[in-house]
């Protein structure tokens, strides 16, 4: 079983949700990206299944997602949260040739964020499984929040974010700026948990 993130056009979201209820699909949830998202294609589809989202969509007669990544989890935590929640997805690419030790430090700093930022509920850091989906992306950093303010307020404005994490994304810092500036930062509402153990 693999968890996947797919970027969709904003059309036919309900059709993708219906396709995500098939017999070989553990869970599927699609929704339009909220204002403030960037780099996406209008909607995000989270799928846990034996088959890739492109195959599930094709079987339902739907267009192939614009971009799909298969997730190989590094670490995560599931924290109970009742009711709807905001699910945020960050797709990032570490620059080719980056030393393994630096990649490990980036991952450690991301994983430490929930220890400092109280609005992060469930979270998951994954590497992209290139054997299942050849992708320009190398990592996927996901979180769930009780509301949009938990992401756009405390998370994005927190001192830990600016001092310990943002440096990895700053190409002007030669010893740390290892992340390609092209990112996908999308967030949307979900009626149920997405970041749950399979």
N, CA and C of each residue as an Amber inpcrd file, in Angstrom:
protein
   594
   0.8520000  -1.1870000   0.0000000   0.0000000   0.0000000   0.0000000
   0.8910000   1.2420000   0.0000000   0.5470000   2.2070000  -0.8430000
   1.3290000   3.4350000  -0.9660000   0.4030000   4.6290000  -0.8170000
   0.9060000   5.6580000  -0.1720000   0.1780000   6.9200000  -0.1430000
   0.7540000   7.8140000  -1.2370000  -0.1410000   8.4990000  -1.9590000
   0.2240000   9.3290000  -3.1010000  -0.3640000  10.7280000  -2.9250000
   0.3050000  11.7310000  -3.4870000  -0.2430000  13.0810000  -3.6260000
  -0.2750000  13.3980000  -5.1050000  -1.4440000  13.8330000  -5.5830000
  -1.6040000  14.1730000  -6.9960000  -2.1460000  15.5950000  -7.1080000
  -1.6480000  16.3230000  -8.0980000  -2.1290000  17.6750000  -8.3780000
  -3.1240000  17.5960000  -9.5270000  -4.3060000  18.1830000  -9.3050000
  -5.4120000  18.0830000 -10.2540000  -5.8250000  19.4530000 -10.7510000
  -6.5330000  19.4830000 -11.8980000  -7.2520000  20.7110000 -12.2450000
  -8.4230000  20.8710000 -11.2840000  -8.9430000  22.0500000 -11.1750000
 -10.0150000  22.2940000 -10.2100000 -11.3450000  21.7130000 -10.6790000
 -11.4440000  21.3230000 -11.9570000 -12.6800000  20.7170000 -12.4780000
 -12.8100000  19.2710000 -11.9870000 -14.0530000  18.7970000 -11.8790000
 -14.3400000  17.3790000 -11.6030000 -13.7900000  16.8740000 -10.2700000
 -13.6880000  17.7280000  -9.2800000 -13.1490000  17.2820000  -7.9950000
 -13.9910000  16.1570000  -7.4110000 -15.3090000  16.2820000  -7.4910000
 -16.1730000  15.2430000  -6.9100000 -16.0210000  13.9260000  -7.6360000
 -15.7400000  13.9740000  -8.9440000 -15.5240000  12.7340000  -9.6920000
 -14.2580000  12.0320000  -9.2050000 -13.2250000  12.7840000  -8.8840000
 -12.0090000  12.1800000  -8.3310000 -12.2710000  11.6220000  -6.9320000
 -13.0910000  12.3160000  -6.1550000 -13.4540000  11.7910000  -4.8410000
 -14.1930000  10.4640000  -4.9810000 -15.0780000  10.3830000  -5.9490000
 -15.8140000   9.1370000  -6.1700000 -14.8620000   8.0310000  -6.6280000
 -13.9160000   8.3710000  -7.5030000 -12.9440000   7.3770000  -7.9710000
 -12.0840000   6.8720000  -6.8200000 -11.9340000   7.6900000  -5.8040000
 -11.1230000   7.3170000  -4.6570000 -11.8320000   6.4410000  -3.6500000
 -12.9680000   5.8750000  -4.0290000 -13.6990000   4.9600000  -3.1480000
 -13.7350000   3.5550000  -3.7290000 -12.9050000   3.2720000  -4.7260000
 -12.8920000   1.9650000  -5.3720000 -12.4330000   0.8670000  -4.4350000
 -12.5890000  -0.4000000  -4.8600000 -12.2880000  -1.5430000  -3.9850000
 -10.8210000  -1.6860000  -3.6060000  -9.9100000  -1.1780000  -4.4310000
  -8.4830000  -1.3020000  -4.1110000  -7.8930000   0.0010000  -3.5900000
  -8.7740000   0.8990000  -3.1610000  -8.3440000   2.2020000  -2.6310000
  -8.6980000   2.2630000  -1.1480000  -7.6880000   2.4470000  -0.3010000
  -7.9310000   2.5470000   1.1430000  -8.5880000   3.8740000   1.4810000
  -8.0890000   4.9500000   0.8740000  -8.6840000   6.2690000   1.0970000
  -8.3680000   7.1740000  -0.0820000  -9.2620000   8.1120000  -0.3160000
  -9.0630000   9.1010000  -1.3630000  -9.7910000  10.3710000  -0.9900000
  -9.1310000  11.5080000  -1.1300000  -9.7250000  12.7850000  -0.7460000
  -9.1710000  13.8760000  -1.6450000 -10.0600000  14.5370000  -2.3690000
  -9.6650000  15.6300000  -3.2560000 -10.4240000  16.8910000  -2.8730000
  -9.7670000  18.0380000  -3.0080000 -10.4130000  19.3170000  -2.7300000
  -9.6360000  20.4270000  -3.4100000 -10.3330000  21.5350000  -3.6450000
  -9.7000000  22.7020000  -4.2580000  -8.7010000  23.3250000  -3.2960000
  -7.5790000  23.7890000  -3.8400000  -6.5900000  24.4970000  -3.0330000
  -7.1510000  25.8470000  -2.5970000  -6.8070000  26.2520000  -1.3950000
  -7.2990000  27.5080000  -0.8420000  -6.4470000  28.6880000  -1.3050000
  -7.0030000  29.9000000  -1.2710000  -6.2120000  31.0890000  -1.6040000
  -4.9630000  31.1760000  -0.7330000  -3.8580000  31.5350000  -1.3550000
  -2.5680000  31.5620000  -0.6740000  -1.6910000  30.4050000  -1.0930000
  -2.3140000  29.3730000  -1.6850000  -1.5380000  28.2640000  -2.2400000
  -0.7860000  28.7610000  -3.4680000   0.3520000  28.1350000  -3.7660000
   1.0490000  28.4750000  -5.0080000   1.8080000  27.2650000  -5.5300000
   2.0160000  27.2500000  -6.8460000   2.7650000  26.1830000  -7.4880000
   1.9380000  24.9710000  -7.8480000   0.7080000  24.8990000  -7.3760000
  -0.1530000  23.7660000  -7.6770000  -0.9200000  23.9650000  -8.9710000
  -1.9540000  23.1460000  -9.1530000  -2.7400000  23.2170000 -10.3900000
  -4.2230000  23.4360000 -10.1260000  -4.5670000  23.7930000  -8.8860000
  -5.9550000  24.1170000  -8.5750000  -6.5870000  23.2340000  -7.5290000
  -6.1690000  21.9660000  -7.4680000  -6.7390000  21.0300000  -6.4980000
  -5.6950000  19.9710000  -6.1660000  -5.8810000  19.3330000  -5.0100000
  -4.9680000  18.2860000  -4.5490000  -5.7740000  17.0330000  -4.2240000
  -5.2220000  15.8710000  -4.6010000  -5.8640000  14.5830000  -4.3850000
  -4.9150000  13.7230000  -3.5750000  -5.3230000  13.3390000  -2.3700000
  -4.5430000  12.4420000  -1.5190000  -5.1490000  11.0580000  -1.6220000
  -4.3190000  10.0780000  -1.9910000  -4.8100000   8.7250000  -2.2540000
  -3.9000000   7.7150000  -1.5640000  -4.5050000   6.7260000  -0.9070000
  -3.7690000   5.5700000  -0.3940000  -4.3160000   4.3490000  -1.1150000
  -3.4680000   3.7070000  -1.9210000  -3.9460000   2.6230000  -2.7760000
  -2.7980000   1.7560000  -3.2360000  -3.1450000   0.5990000  -3.7940000
  -2.1570000  -0.2880000  -4.3870000  -1.7100000   0.2140000  -5.7510000
  -2.5830000   0.9630000  -6.4330000  -2.2850000   1.4450000  -7.7870000
  -2.0910000   2.9510000  -7.7750000  -1.3440000   3.4890000  -8.7410000
  -1.1530000   4.9450000  -8.7840000  -2.4450000   5.6730000  -9.1350000
  -2.5580000   6.9250000  -8.7040000  -3.7530000   7.7120000  -9.0070000
  -4.0680000   7.8040000 -10.4960000  -3.0390000   7.8190000 -11.3510000
  -3.2970000   7.8970000 -12.7960000  -4.1120000   6.7020000 -13.2620000
  -3.8100000   5.5200000 -12.7510000  -4.5580000   4.3240000 -13.1390000
  -5.9770000   4.3680000 -12.5960000  -6.1370000   4.8550000 -11.3750000
  -7.4700000   4.9640000 -10.7790000  -8.3170000   5.9600000 -11.5660000
  -7.6990000   7.0920000 -11.9310000  -8.4200000   8.0960000 -12.7220000
  -8.8000000   7.5520000 -14.0900000  -7.8770000   6.8660000 -14.7410000
  -8.1550000   6.3320000 -16.0810000  -9.3150000   5.3500000 -16.0580000
  -9.3560000   4.5190000 -15.0370000 -10.4460000   3.5460000 -14.9230000
 -11.7940000   4.2450000 -14.7730000 -11.7900000   5.4160000 -14.1580000
 -13.0240000   6.1880000 -13.9760000 -13.3040000   7.1250000 -15.1570000
 -12.4400000   7.0860000 -16.1770000 -12.6300000   7.9540000 -17.3420000
 -12.2710000   9.4050000 -17.0840000 -11.3780000   9.6330000 -16.1290000
 -10.9860000  10.9910000 -15.7570000  -9.6010000  11.3110000 -16.3170000
  -9.3030000  12.5880000 -16.5430000  -7.9690000  12.9580000 -17.0130000
  -6.8930000  12.5710000 -15.9960000  -5.7170000  12.2720000 -16.4890000
  -4.5870000  11.9560000 -15.6210000  -4.2090000  13.1850000 -14.8060000
  -3.8700000  13.0120000 -13.5350000  -3.4120000  14.1670000 -12.7440000
  -2.2250000  14.8510000 -13.4060000  -2.0900000  16.1610000 -13.1600000
  -0.9830000  16.9240000 -13.7370000   0.3710000  16.4780000 -13.1900000
   0.3960000  16.0780000 -11.9310000   1.6420000  15.6570000 -11.2950000
   1.2710000  14.6860000 -10.1810000   2.0720000  13.6440000 -10.0140000
   1.8030000  12.6380000  -8.9850000   3.1160000  12.2340000  -8.3370000
   3.1100000  12.1190000  -7.0090000   4.2800000  11.6230000  -6.2960000
   3.8610000  10.4860000  -5.3730000   4.7090000   9.4560000  -5.3140000
   4.5290000   8.3510000  -4.3740000   5.3810000   8.6410000  -3.1440000
   4.8100000   8.4250000  -1.9800000   5.4750000   8.8140000  -0.7410000
   6.1410000   7.6280000  -0.0470000   7.3910000   7.8180000   0.3260000
   8.1270000   6.8550000   1.1450000   8.3730000   7.5350000   2.4940000
   7.5430000   7.2540000   3.5010000   7.6110000   7.9980000   4.7640000
   8.9650000   7.9020000   5.4580000   9.4070000   9.0490000   5.9750000
  10.5990000   9.1180000   6.8120000  10.1750000   9.0820000   8.2720000
   9.2560000   9.9720000   8.6280000   8.7200000  10.0170000   9.9870000
   7.4310000  10.8260000   9.9740000   6.5750000  10.5590000  10.9450000
   5.3290000  11.3040000  11.0600000   4.6890000  11.0520000  12.3980000
   3.6310000  11.7880000  12.6510000   2.8840000  11.6030000  13.8910000
   1.4170000  11.9020000  13.6230000   0.5580000  11.0430000  14.1150000
  -0.8770000  11.2360000  13.9510000  -1.4450000  11.7350000  15.2790000
  -1.9770000  12.9390000  15.2680000  -2.5650000  13.5330000  16.4710000
  -4.0610000  13.6810000  16.2320000  -4.9030000  13.1050000  17.1090000
  -6.3530000  13.1880000  16.8920000  -6.8290000  14.6260000  16.7690000
  -7.7110000  14.8420000  15.8120000  -8.2970000  16.1580000  15.5710000
  -9.7030000  15.9250000  15.0540000 -10.7080000  16.3550000  15.8070000
 -12.0890000  16.1330000  15.4140000 -12.5240000  17.1530000  14.3710000
 -13.3900000  16.7300000  13.4740000 -13.9910000  17.6450000  12.5040000
 -13.0780000  17.9630000  11.3340000 -13.4870000  18.9240000  10.5250000
 -12.6860000  19.3150000   9.3520000 -11.3320000  19.8530000   9.7790000
 -10.3870000  19.7500000   8.8610000  -9.0570000  20.2520000   9.1260000
  -8.4500000  20.7660000   7.8360000  -7.4240000  21.6140000   7.9710000
  -6.6770000  22.1040000   6.8180000  -5.4900000  21.1800000   6.6170000
  -5.3610000  20.6480000   5.4040000  -4.2330000  19.7780000   5.0710000
  -3.2930000  20.5480000   4.1630000  -2.0450000  20.6710000   4.5890000
  -1.0440000  21.4060000   3.8210000  -0.0240000  20.4330000   3.2330000
   0.3630000  20.6650000   1.9840000   1.3560000  19.8470000   1.2960000
   2.4300000  20.7560000   0.7190000   3.6810000  20.4420000   1.0140000
   4.8170000  21.1380000   0.4160000   5.6260000  20.1240000  -0.3760000
   5.7180000  20.3280000  -1.6910000   6.5840000  19.5210000  -2.5390000
   7.8660000  20.3080000  -2.7500000   9.0040000  19.6790000  -2.4770000
  10.2820000  20.3730000  -2.6360000  11.2900000  19.4460000  -3.2750000
  12.3220000  20.0560000  -3.8530000  13.3880000  19.3020000  -4.5040000
  14.7300000  19.7720000  -3.9680000  15.4690000  18.8550000  -3.3660000
  16.8480000  19.1510000  -2.9560000  17.7150000  19.1560000  -4.2110000
  18.6170000  20.1270000  -4.2900000  19.4670000  20.2620000  -5.4770000
  20.3220000  19.0060000  -5.6790000  20.4510000  18.5610000  -6.9470000
  21.2970000  17.3910000  -7.2270000  22.7240000  17.6050000  -6.7240000
  23.3220000  16.5490000  -6.2310000  24.7000000  16.6150000  -5.7470000
  24.8420000  17.0820000  -4.3200000  23.7310000  17.3720000  -3.6520000
  23.8060000  17.8040000  -2.2570000  24.3260000  16.6680000  -1.3810000
  25.3040000  16.9230000  -0.5360000  25.8200000  15.8640000   0.3430000
  24.7220000  15.2670000   1.2170000  24.7970000  13.9700000   1.4240000
  23.7940000  13.2560000   2.2090000  23.6530000  13.8390000   3.6140000
  24.7530000  14.2620000   4.1990000  24.7010000  14.8120000   5.5580000
  23.8520000  16.0730000   5.6120000  23.9410000  16.9290000   4.5830000
  23.1240000  18.1430000   4.5590000  21.6520000  17.8090000   4.3780000
  21.3590000  16.8260000   3.5340000  19.9620000  16.4040000   3.3610000
  19.4160000  15.9080000   4.6980000  20.2200000  15.1630000   5.4370000
  19.7990000  14.6780000   6.7440000  19.5210000  15.8050000   7.7270000
  20.3070000  16.8590000   7.6590000  20.0730000  18.0070000   8.5520000
  18.7920000  18.7390000   8.1890000  18.5150000  18.9010000   6.8830000
  17.2440000  19.4870000   6.4520000  16.0800000  18.6570000   6.9760000
  16.1480000  17.3410000   6.7890000  15.0640000  16.4780000   7.2470000
  14.8820000  16.5860000   8.7560000  15.9790000  16.6140000   9.4980000
  15.8900000  16.7160000  10.9620000  15.2440000  18.0270000  11.3940000
  15.5650000  19.1170000  10.7090000  14.9780000  20.4120000  11.0580000
  13.4790000  20.4370000  10.7540000  13.0690000  19.8170000   9.6560000
  11.6350000  19.7470000   9.3500000  10.9100000  18.8980000  10.3890000
  11.4790000  17.7520000  10.7140000  10.8490000  16.8530000  11.6810000
  10.7320000  17.4960000  13.0590000  11.6390000  18.4070000  13.3920000
  11.6030000  19.0730000  14.7020000  10.5530000  20.1780000  14.7710000
  10.0160000  20.6130000  13.6520000   9.0750000  21.7360000  13.6680000
   7.8850000  21.5290000  14.5990000   7.2340000  20.3520000  14.6030000
   6.0780000  20.1870000  15.4960000   6.4180000  20.3150000  16.9800000
   7.6830000  20.1180000  17.3480000   8.0730000  20.3020000  18.7490000
   8.0610000  21.7670000  19.1480000   8.1040000  22.6540000  18.1850000
   8.1510000  24.0970000  18.4400000   6.8540000  24.8130000  18.0710000
   6.1060000  24.2810000  17.1180000   4.9340000  24.9760000  16.5730000
   3.6830000  24.2080000  16.9710000   2.9430000  24.7560000  17.9130000
   1.8470000  24.0200000  18.5420000   0.6540000  23.7980000  17.6250000
   0.4950000  24.5940000  16.5780000  -0.6820000  24.4460000  15.7190000
  -0.5720000  23.2620000  14.7620000   0.6400000  22.7020000  14.5950000
   0.7800000  21.5060000  13.7670000   0.1790000  20.3340000  14.5260000
  -0.7910000  19.6880000  13.9270000  -1.3880000  18.4900000  14.5380000
  -0.7030000  17.2640000  13.9280000  -1.3940000  16.5150000  13.0850000
  -0.7460000  15.3940000  12.4180000   0.2710000  15.9350000  11.4090000
   1.3350000  15.1590000  11.1710000   2.3550000  15.5970000  10.2140000
   3.1000000  14.3880000   9.6550000   3.7200000  14.5840000   8.4990000
   4.4820000  13.5180000   7.8670000   5.5480000  14.1250000   6.9700000
   6.7630000  13.6100000   7.0870000   7.8260000  13.9260000   6.1410000
   8.1140000  12.6660000   5.3440000   8.1080000  12.7830000   4.0220000
   8.3730000  11.6420000   3.1530000   9.3970000  12.0180000   2.0990000
  10.1470000  11.0170000   1.6770000  10.9270000  11.1430000   0.4480000
  10.0370000  10.6570000  -0.6910000  10.2980000  11.1270000  -1.8850000
   9.5370000  10.6690000  -3.0430000  10.1220000   9.3420000  -3.5100000
   9.2540000   8.3500000  -3.6600000   9.6810000   7.0310000  -4.1290000
   9.8380000   7.0770000  -5.6480000  11.0590000   7.2700000  -6.0820000
  11.3330000   7.4270000  -7.5130000  11.1500000   6.1240000  -8.2900000
  11.0550000   4.9820000  -7.5920000  10.8130000   3.7200000  -8.2960000
   9.3520000   3.5970000  -8.7130000   8.4730000   4.3400000  -8.0600000
   7.0490000   4.2890000  -8.3970000   6.6160000   5.4670000  -9.2520000
   7.2370000   6.6240000  -9.0460000   6.9400000   7.8080000  -9.8570000
   8.2270000   8.5840000 -10.0620000   8.7050000   8.6190000 -11.2770000
   9.8650000   9.4520000 -11.5700000   9.4400000  10.9000000 -11.4520000
  10.1210000  11.6530000 -10.6030000   9.6550000  12.9950000 -10.2810000
  10.8350000  13.9350000 -10.0710000  10.6100000  15.2060000 -10.3480000
  11.6210000  16.2210000 -10.0350000  11.6460000  16.5060000  -8.5320000
  10.5810000  16.1320000  -7.8130000  10.4970000  16.3750000  -6.3770000
  11.2680000  15.3040000  -5.6280000  11.8720000  15.6850000  -4.4980000
  12.5910000  14.7170000  -3.6700000  11.9150000  14.4790000  -2.3250000
  11.1720000  15.4650000  -1.8190000  10.5630000  15.3670000  -0.4940000
   9.1510000  15.9510000  -0.5090000   8.3330000  15.4380000   0.4180000
   6.9860000  15.9690000   0.6300000   6.8050000  16.1700000   2.1320000
   6.4900000  17.3960000   2.5240000   6.3140000  17.7730000   3.9310000
   4.8480000  18.1470000   4.1000000   4.1170000  17.3740000   4.9280000
   2.6710000  17.5380000   5.0750000   2.3040000  17.7810000   6.5310000
   1.2670000  18.5730000   6.7230000   0.7410000  18.8140000   8.0670000
  -0.7780000  18.9440000   8.0060000  -1.4100000  18.7840000   9.1670000
  -2.8320000  19.0800000   9.3270000  -2.9860000  20.1140000  10.4410000
  -3.9270000  21.0330000  10.2330000  -4.1890000  22.1340000  11.1700000
  -5.6890000  22.2220000  11.4380000  -6.0320000  22.7600000  12.5890000
  -7.4460000  22.9480000  12.9120000  -8.0880000  24.0170000  12.0410000
  -7.2810000  24.9920000  11.5770000  -7.8070000  26.0660000  10.7450000
  -6.6690000  26.6680000   9.9160000  -7.0290000  27.5540000   9.0060000
  -6.0370000  28.1620000   8.1130000  -5.0370000  28.9990000   8.9020000
  -5.5050000  29.6760000   9.9510000  -4.6280000  30.5390000  10.7300000
  -3.4870000  29.7660000  11.3750000  -3.7280000  28.5020000  11.6970000
  -2.6550000  27.6980000  12.2720000  -1.4690000  27.5560000  11.3320000
  -1.7500000  27.5650000  10.0220000  -0.6870000  27.4960000   9.0190000
  -0.1470000  28.8730000   8.6780000  -1.0370000  29.7860000   8.2930000
  -0.5950000  31.0880000   7.8040000  -0.1380000  32.0150000   8.9200000
  -0.5320000  31.6930000  10.1540000  -0.1340000  32.5110000  11.2920000
   1.0790000  31.9400000  11.9940000   0.8350000  31.0330000  12.9630000
   1.9280000  30.5500000  13.7980000   2.9910000  29.8020000  13.0040000
   2.5920000  28.9250000  12.0790000   3.5880000  28.1230000  11.3630000
   4.5080000  29.0100000  10.5250000   3.9320000  29.7760000   9.5990000
   4.7570000  30.5590000   8.6820000   5.4890000  31.7000000   9.3770000
   4.9600000  32.1680000  10.5090000   5.5890000  33.2850000  11.1940000
   6.4290000  32.9090000  12.4000000   6.5600000  31.6250000  12.6750000
   7.2430000  31.1950000  13.9000000   8.7540000  31.4020000  13.7890000
   9.4080000  31.8360000  14.8740000  10.8650000  32.0320000  14.8410000
  11.6390000  30.7770000  14.4460000  11.1590000  29.5930000  14.8470000
  11.8700000  28.3730000  14.4640000  11.8620000  28.2070000  12.9460000
  10.7310000  28.5430000  12.3340000  10.6330000  28.4550000  10.8740000
  11.6630000  29.3590000  10.2150000  11.7500000  30.5950000  10.6950000
  12.6240000  31.5770000  10.0500000  14.0960000  31.3460000  10.3430000
  14.4300000  30.8570000  11.5370000  15.8430000  30.7320000  11.8950000
  16.4360000  29.3700000  11.5590000  15.6360000  28.3050000  11.6560000
  16.1860000  26.9620000  11.4850000  15.8080000  26.2830000  10.1720000
  14.6540000  26.6230000   9.6140000  14.1770000  25.9160000   8.4190000
  14.3280000  26.7570000   7.1580000  14.0080000  28.0360000   7.2510000
  14.0030000  28.8630000   6.0440000  15.3690000  28.9400000   5.3710000
  16.4490000  28.7950000   6.1280000  17.7950000  28.8880000   5.5530000
  18.0370000  27.8300000   4.4860000  17.4100000  26.6540000   4.6210000
  17.5840000  25.5920000   3.6270000  16.9820000  25.9590000   2.2790000
  16.0860000  26.9540000   2.2850000  15.3870000  27.3780000   1.0710000
  15.9770000  28.6710000   0.5040000  17.0090000  29.1920000   1.1140000
  17.6090000  30.4700000   0.7130000  18.8860000  30.2100000  -0.0830000
  18.7980000  30.3500000  -1.3980000  19.9340000  30.0920000  -2.2700000
  21.1060000  31.0210000  -2.0570000  20.9170000  32.1160000  -1.3180000
  22.0110000  33.0390000  -1.0540000  22.8580000  32.6250000   0.1430000
  22.4650000  31.5320000   0.8010000  23.2670000  31.0020000   1.9010000
  24.0060000  29.7860000   1.3540000  25.2760000  29.9250000   1.0050000
  25.9890000  28.8560000   0.2790000  26.1300000  27.5550000   1.0500000
  26.1430000  27.6140000   2.3690000  26.3230000  26.3870000   3.1510000
  25.0020000  25.7180000   3.5100000  23.8750000  26.3240000   3.1530000
  22.5940000  25.7570000   3.5670000  21.5250000  25.7750000   2.4760000
  21.6050000  26.6760000   1.4990000  20.5220000  26.8230000   0.5320000
  20.4620000  25.6810000  -0.4660000  19.9940000  24.5110000  -0.0090000
  20.0630000  23.3010000  -0.8300000  18.7580000  22.9790000  -1.5400000
  17.6820000  23.7380000  -1.2660000  16.3840000  23.4420000  -1.8610000
  16.1590000  24.3200000  -3.0850000  15.7480000  23.6980000  -4.1830000
  15.4240000  24.4370000  -5.4050000  14.3160000  25.4450000  -5.0870000
  14.3890000  26.6710000  -5.6200000  13.3750000  27.6770000  -5.2860000
  11.9830000  27.3640000  -5.8270000  11.8790000  26.4810000  -6.8160000
  10.5470000  26.1200000  -7.3180000   9.9020000  25.1390000  -6.3530000
   8.7840000  25.5300000  -5.7780000   8.0800000  24.7410000  -4.7750000
   6.6100000  24.6060000  -5.1330000   5.9640000  23.6230000  -4.5440000
   4.5030000  23.5510000  -4.5280000   4.0790000  23.6530000  -3.0650000
   3.3730000  24.7170000  -2.7360000   2.8450000  24.9460000  -1.3800000
   1.3380000  25.0760000  -1.5320000   0.6250000  24.0040000  -1.1890000
  -0.8300000  23.9950000  -1.3630000  -1.4790000  23.5570000  -0.0570000
  -2.6550000  24.1060000   0.2110000  -3.4090000  23.7070000   1.3890000
  -4.8890000  23.7860000   1.0780000  -5.6450000  22.8950000   1.7200000
  -7.0660000  22.7770000   1.4140000  -7.7820000  22.1580000   2.6050000
  -9.1100000  22.2540000   2.5890000  -9.9090000  21.6590000   3.6510000
 -10.0960000  20.1760000   3.3910000 -10.1670000  19.4040000   4.4630000
 -10.5380000  17.9970000   4.3770000 -11.5400000  17.7020000   5.4790000
 -12.5350000  16.9010000   5.1470000 -13.5600000  16.5700000   6.1410000
 -13.0870000  15.5080000   7.1250000 -11.9970000  14.8040000   6.7880000
 -11.5320000  13.7100000   7.6430000 -10.0020000  13.6650000   7.6550000
  -9.4310000  12.8990000   8.5830000  -7.9570000  12.8010000   8.6390000
  -7.3770000  12.1960000   7.3540000  -6.2390000  12.7040000   6.9580000
  -5.5050000  12.1680000   5.8050000  -4.2040000  11.5290000   6.2640000
  -3.5380000  12.1550000   7.2090000  -2.2440000  11.6640000   7.6730000
  -2.4430000  10.6470000   8.7850000  -2.8570000   9.4580000   8.3860000
  -3.1130000   8.3750000   9.3400000  -2.2440000   7.1740000   8.9520000
  -1.8850000   6.3270000   9.9350000  -1.0870000   5.1430000   9.6050000
  -1.8550000   4.2230000   8.6590000  -1.1690000   3.6330000   7.6870000
  -1.8080000   2.6890000   6.7640000  -1.8190000   1.2870000   7.3590000
